[in-house]
Amino acid sequence: MNSSDLRKYLRQFQQNPRATMMVLPEKRDRTGAVVPSGSIFFTEEDVRNGDDVAAKNAVREVVFQRRRRGPPSGSAGFRSVDRAVNLVDQLEYSKPADMAAAGLQRASLAETPWSDDYWPIYAGGLGKRYADPEFPSGGWKESFDYIEGHPASAIVASGDQGAIDRLSPSEKYELLIGDTSGALTAAMWNEGRRYYERDGRVETWMGICHGWAPAAFMLRRPRRTVVVKAADGRTELRFFPSDIKALASLLWAKAAAPTRFIGSRSDERDPQFDEVGRVLSPEAFDTNPGTWHLSVVNQIAVAQRSFILDVTYDYEVWNQPVYSYEYTYFNPQTLEPAADVNSATVPREQFTNDKFRRYRDVPFASVLGVSMTVQYVVETSPTHASTDDPSQDQIHSTDYRYDLELDADGNVIGGEWYQSTHPDFLWVPPPRARAVTVAEHLATASWTAPEHLPASWRRAAASAAASGLPLARIVEQLIDLANT
């Protein structure tokens, strides 16, 4: 956000804080164009019925159950569930003045986390033949019937290489491991079957974005197509980057990798706001802005590793890997853009224009205003592109405005949001975490591609597939091959 836009926002906030706080933040694409607020996951009916809340809660429970608690924090203004030290790899900076001195007002990762599909259940998940022009675009039953009427075994028997290339990621995987039972593909379609048989439909928002988001930076980008032999030793299999990403996303969605998690959960459909537009419920307040600021700077700039952002303001963005940030300052007293930390910091006794005075329950010494633009990676549709690079990633950005409460030494100890919609919860796997299956130890030999898999790998993969999982060793080996 440039200074004129920030000045305009702050003036609107001064004149009518409630109306300004309630405006949904714009999302912009890589070119800066505003992205429509339409939902890619939830329909208006989903929102009315509360299905969006059910979906988010299900994902939160998966993440929450995998969490790994970090060391305790003594920060006065933060709740136990809302401490940056429990998320970041290292909490090196806690003072905005030190951040400024180190040049950390902006930072980005060396490369964007890679974009991928969320592999919706209604389309068969990884069983979707995304490159097949005849594959139906309707609901679960229509898509499933198409697969039943055009089985992979018949396509392989035809010898049509183009048709084999257009098989789904799970079908190619089964050919690779020699699983004629089709266990992984069956698991994909069975996820939708239970909803279809119960409700007569499968919601479009169901998928594995919670697997793609961590896989996108925990595993390397598959840069090239990998050509290997099927288990029959004859059939040639082409795993395009989208196929490999799909398997990686599924692995991280289903395997129990550890996770660090901070933030609160609120099921309130219509939370109450005060006359300024500040949410009253502590749970709906979401991540404290002080926690947010410390997490972003220390994780992106210092650790140079992504983390996953969840926001709720339009039911669209809810598991996105963060790529970069940039922030400027404003003075909370004058509500004018400021050039540096000093001119943006107001001592407590001089802060007479405080819209959130009643909520400040920590003994802060001063307040600093911040306007941050954060960039994050979003989903893309799978393709048969033979290569993949960051130019093919989809990046969105949005602005967050808040103040930071500082103690007498200049440490961040809390803060207040200057908008009612802001990050909900944040999570990240530890640096060297792996998503693995219980069958990994069964794969004892080495695989020399492009030859077919050794027998021990095939047995291990079949065991994992029975639980709806690809073998981690195969996924990681395919990524290695895609980078050689």
Secondary structure as GFF3:
##gff-version 3
##sequence-region A 1 484
A	DSSP	alpha_helix	3	15	.	.	.	ID=ss1
A	DSSP	alpha_helix	17	21	.	.	.	ID=ss2
A	DSSP	beta_strand	27	28	.	.	.	ID=ss3
A	DSSP	beta_strand	34	35	.	.	.	ID=ss4
A	DSSP	alpha_helix	44	49	.	.	.	ID=ss5
A	DSSP	alpha_helix	51	65	.	.	.	ID=ss6
A	DSSP	three_ten_helix	84	86	.	.	.	ID=ss7
A	DSSP	alpha_helix	96	101	.	.	.	ID=ss8
A	DSSP	beta_strand	106	108	.	.	.	ID=ss9
A	DSSP	three_ten_helix	121	123	.	.	.	ID=ss10
A	DSSP	three_ten_helix	125	127	.	.	.	ID=ss11
A	DSSP	alpha_helix	140	149	.	.	.	ID=ss12
A	DSSP	alpha_helix	152	158	.	.	.	ID=ss13
A	DSSP	alpha_helix	161	165	.	.	.	ID=ss14
A	DSSP	alpha_helix	169	177	.	.	.	ID=ss15
A	DSSP	alpha_helix	183	199	.	.	.	ID=ss16
A	DSSP	alpha_helix	209	218	.	.	.	ID=ss17
A	DSSP	beta_strand	226	229	.	.	.	ID=ss18
A	DSSP	beta_strand	236	239	.	.	.	ID=ss19
A	DSSP	alpha_helix	241	254	.	.	.	ID=ss20
A	DSSP	beta_strand	260	263	.	.	.	ID=ss21
A	DSSP	alpha_helix	289	296	.	.	.	ID=ss22
A	DSSP	pi_helix	297	302	.	.	.	ID=ss23
A	DSSP	beta_strand	308	311	.	.	.	ID=ss24
A	DSSP	beta_strand	320	331	.	.	.	ID=ss25
A	DSSP	beta_strand	336	338	.	.	.	ID=ss26
A	DSSP	alpha_helix	341	344	.	.	.	ID=ss27
A	DSSP	beta_strand	345	347	.	.	.	ID=ss28
A	DSSP	three_ten_helix	348	350	.	.	.	ID=ss29
A	DSSP	three_ten_helix	357	359	.	.	.	ID=ss30
A	DSSP	beta_strand	366	378	.	.	.	ID=ss31
A	DSSP	three_ten_helix	390	392	.	.	.	ID=ss32
A	DSSP	beta_strand	394	406	.	.	.	ID=ss33
A	DSSP	beta_strand	412	417	.	.	.	ID=ss34
A	DSSP	beta_strand	423	428	.	.	.	ID=ss35
A	DSSP	three_ten_helix	440	442	.	.	.	ID=ss36
A	DSSP	alpha_helix	455	465	.	.	.	ID=ss37
A	DSSP	alpha_helix	472	481	.	.	.	ID=ss38
###
